[in-house]
Amino acid sequence: MNRQHQRDRVLIYKFILSLFFSFGLALPVHRLLALTFRPFLILGITAAGSLLCFLFGRFRKSSLLLNLILWGISIASFYPYRSKLGAILSAISLGVGSENKLALAAYSLPLTIFISITAVILANFFSYDESSFPVILIFSLPLFYYSALNASVADTLCLIPLMFAVFLASKDIHAASLPTVINSLVVFLLAFLLLPHLSALSPRLADGASSFRQFVDDYFLFNDSRVPFSLSSTGWQPLGSKLGGPADPTDEEVMMVAASGPLLLRGSIRDTYNGYAWGDTIGGRRYLYIDPRFTRLRNNLFDRKRPASEIQSAFPAEEHIQVYFESEGTSTLYLTQRFNSLSGKGLVPYFSPSSEVFATRSLVSGDQYDFYGTRLTADTPGVRALVLAASEADEWETENISNYLEVPETVEDSVYTLADTITADARTNFDRALAISTYLQTSFPYTLDQDYPPSNRDFVSWFLLEEKKGYCTSFASSMVILARILGIPARYIEGYSVHPENGIAHVTNQNGHAWCEIYFSGFGWLPFDPTPADDSSGGQSDSSGEGSSDPDSTPTPEPTNSPVPSIEPNETPAPSSSPAPSPAPEQVRETPTPSPAPTSEPEENAPKINWPLLLPLILLLLLLLATLRAILVSPSFVASRQPDSNLVALVWYSALREALAAMHIMPLPGEAPVSFLKRAQTQLKQPVQLSDMERIVMTAGYSKRRPGSKQIERAERIYRRLIRHMPFVAKMRMYKNRFLHGLPIRSLTQ
């Protein structure tokens, strides 16, 4: 009798758990799909199903029969809509998280029945399993995220039954008692009574939901397209993406910079020259700046450990630099090549393999960030001796720097001859680079009134051999190509040339600038500015920031930097005012400092950390975040967040490219998407046809029409068919890369 009583008590507990889980699961899914809200119908179905589970639970081996009955009822609810099942599935696939979910309203009743019965089946299965707690918790986390996005009280209250199911699942079912039953029913009743009446927005909840969403987007989900910096937006590149032509930079204020002297702030870094313009072919990936997994990559890209520490000790001292934006801008964060301790309120920095640094959103007036930067250029006194002292290459350099040696066939033979002539007397790469920079500065006049280049001729060849006058983009492009011809790695940089007065620089678009960075083995990247000085250059003269000092001279240490004024957002300092010293920075440099030794008598009231309890919670949180990460980087979720069908098609094309890349099938440099897909088709051994994806890509990228819903479905089917036929190792490689780096939405030109 006692055994039967114990069994009945367990069944009652499981009935309550099943009711909370099924009702709590059906409600947020119901709200997520924006179906007609029928809480009483959901309650009736889940309560009846849970009661059936309770009754059948008294008989062994009845669970399978019960599930078959419930599935039969749920499928029968679609019988009047049997001719529209395809439309319903299509509406569901396109509706979650998008404006198209209103299309589901016509099928609200059968979907409500189906969702409720499915929730009962899941509850019946998991409530009888020992793993119900983590399973219910995993179910609840994405639903909590989706509900938090809506930020309404009703949507959040929908989660109360599910959260309570998590609580019940964590209890020992054999210890269930009458108070547990009563308390559970009270919570359930209160949650249900509140649901239909409170649907208004709560400002505090809305703010919290917005912060939560922003946090997840910034640190786990950042796959959105960003707005990179380009001189074409400042007037320095009048032909748009092409080089040359008369420049007319505007005097629009961009930012204020607090620094002790002139410096070059990098914006965009370009590696590929096609004869007419510069492009970036290696910066597609993005990495969270503070992520410890990318410490080695970050150190290599920004020369943190290069050259050796004894050589770095002779560099100019790092200084605290502040940047305050005065207008809306791009997502680019302007920095020196060598920097540390980047921080900014409300800004989450990322970096790319090209070493560009950017935030997860475009910067607006009032945004501010600061960092510790080194003002080091080719004009820094004694830098030549330091470069020559650091001659040992490393493995990373051997594998990656070759990207910056490519010279297109459009460059004329006379330019090769000119490069040899300029550097005939030079014996080291530094001397060759300096000879090129000096030649450009002294041989060609500076002018904004440059002619329009011929459309059928290489720009650098035209500038060096015929035009022989221009401004920063012409000089920087020429130096990069001349250096590459000689086998010296070089890249093209666009950013701002900053010239502080009394510690503050008011930077406008006229301070936009282009220069060259040269890579020296074992030393790293070093800026060279080949643009000649000119009084009318709009801030481009002396842009290297160190004057015309002899680079061979011995560097003199700077014992104490002059105080740099701190930028106050609400007060624009007058150039003639005497600046106040900046307060000590809040953020500590990355160089670790020893912690002070603890006192022998710690305070009695100091809080103690309960590590045995905290560590499992941390591990559980990491597990849940990993689950959330896997969901948020999936193509389906990324596609659901896109505003139009062109971008949705682009998501599935990007996902297909990631899958092909995992099988070592990647596009060639400059290869068009259609050509790539045709080539991939010939390399695939699986029976997957990519021809339909070719037409979808053509429609999305090169046609005025937008892909229709059937084309989007076809693109998704092609991707999923490829996934089904992928080798296991390739599939795991794809999922690993996607989990670590997300799903980048690649444009058709990348």
C-alpha positions, 0 to 999 in steps of 0.5 A: 500500500505504501508503495502504491501511495508513493507511486501515486504521489510521483504521478501527481508530481509528474502531472503538475510538471507536465502541465507546467511544461506543456502550457509554459512551452505552448504559450511563448511559441504561440506568442512568437508565431503571433497567432490569435491568442487563445489562452483558455484553449491552450490551457484546456488542451494541455490540461486534458493532455496532462490528465491523460498522461496521468491516467495512462501513467498508472498503466505500464507500457502505455506511453507509446499508445498515448503519444500515437493518440495525441499525434493523431488528434493533432494531425486531424486538426489540419484535415480541413486545411490539408490542401494548404499544408505547403502554404502553412509550412512556408509561412512558418519557415518565413514567419518566425521573427519577421513581419511575414508571421502575420500570414499565419493568422489564417491558420491560427486554430489548427496551429494552436491545437498542434502546438499545444498537443506537441507540447503535451507530447514533449512534456509526457516524454521528458517528465518521465526522464531523469534528464528533464531539468537540463532539457526544459532549461534548454527549451526555455532559454531561446524562448526567453530570448525571443520573449525579451525581444518583444519587451511586453509584460504579457510575453514575459509572463508567458514564461512563468509556467515554463520557468516554474517547470524548470524549478519543479524539474530540479526537485526530487520527484520522490520527495514531492509533497502536498505543499509543492502541489498547492504552491504549484497550482497557485503559481499556475493560476496567478500566471494564467490570470495575468496573461490576457490582461497585461499586454502593455509595454513596461518602460523598465522591462523594455529598457532591460530587454533592449539592453539584453538584446544589445548585449547578445547582439554585440558579444555573440551575434554580431553578423550585421553589415557594417559601414567602413571608412572610405575617403570617398565620403570625405571629398578626397576621392571624387570618382567614388571607388576609383582613384584620381580626379580633382579633389574637393574635401569638405570642412565638416567636423568629424571628431576631436582628438586629444594627443601630445603631437601629430599622428596618423589615425588609421581607418581602412586598410586595403591589400588589393590594387586592380589598376583603378582602385584599392580593395580589401580581400582579407578583411571579411572575418570579424573577431571580438576584440576582448575575446581571449581566444584571439589573443595571438592573432591580435598580437600579430596583427597589431605588432604587440610582440614584434620586435623584441622587447629590448628594441621596443623599449627604444620606441617613443613612449605610449601616450593616452589618446582620446577621440570624441566624435562630433558628427555621425560617422562610420563604424570604424575606430580610428587608431594608431598601428600600435595601440593598447587598452582600447575602451569606450562607453557603449562601444564593443570593438571588433577587428578583422584580419586586415587589422581594421578595428570597428564597433558593432554600430555606426558612431554618432555625435557624443561617442568617445573612446580612448587608447594608449598609442605609439606615435611611430613612423618612418620619420621617427628619429633612430627608427632605421637602426631599430628596423635593421636590428629586428631582422628575424622572421617568424612563422606568422609573417611567413604565412600571411605577409605574402598577401601584400606583394601582389602587383597587377598586370596593368602596371606598365613596364616603365614603372618597374624600371623607375622602381629600380632606378629610384633604389639603385643605391639602396642596400636594405629594404628600409633604405629602398622604402625611404628612397621611394618616399623621398623621390615622390615627395621631391619629384612631384608637386602637390595639388588638388587640381588633378586631371581625370585619369584615362579609363583604359590605363593603369592609374599608378602608371599614369600618375608616375609617367604622365600626370606627375602631380596630385594629392595623398591617394596618388602618392600613397598608391604609387609608393605601395606599388613601387615597394611591391615591385621590389618585393617589399610588403606594403599596403594602402591606408586611409584615415586621418592626419591629426595635428593637435594645437595645445593638445587638442585637434579639431579634425575635419574631412579636410584632414582625411589622408592616405599613406603607406605602411611597409612591413619589415621582417621581425619588426612589423608595419611602419607608416611612410607618408610620401605625400609632399608638404604643402601649405594648402594641403588641408592638413596633409602636410607633415602628416607623419607627425615627427617632422623631417628628423633624420631617421638615422639619428639616435632616438632620445628618450622622452622622460615625461610627456607633456600633459594632454588635455582631456576632452569634455563632451559638453565643452569644446576647448578654445585653441588658445586656452590653457589645457588642464592636465588629463586625469589618470585613465581608468583603464589599466594598460595590458601590461600586468602589474603585481597585485598588492599583498593582502593585509595580515588581518582581513576585514571580518565583514568582507564578503566571501565567495562560495566557490563550490556553488559559484563554479557549477553555476558558471559552468551551467551558464557557459553551457547555456550560452553555447546553446544560445550561440549555436542557435543565433549563428544558424542560417535560419535565424540570421535569415529571419533578421534580414529586412528584405528578400535580397539579404535573405537570399544572400544569407543562404548563399553565404551559408552555402559558401561556408559549407563548400569552404569546409569541403575545401571548395573556395572561390578564386580571387576575383571570381564571380559567384556564378562562375564559382558555383559552376566550378563548385558543381564540377568538384562536388561528388554529391548529387546536389544541383547548384544551378538553381542557386546560380539563378537566385544569386543573379536575381539578388545581386544583378537584377532589379527584381527581388527573389520571391518566396519560392526562390528563397525556399529553393535556396534553403533546400539547396543548402540543406541538401548539401548539408545532408550529403556532406562528409562528417568531418567537413560538416563538423569543420563547418559547424566549428567555424560557424560557432567561433566566427558566426555566419558572415553575410558576404556580398557578391563581390567578396 
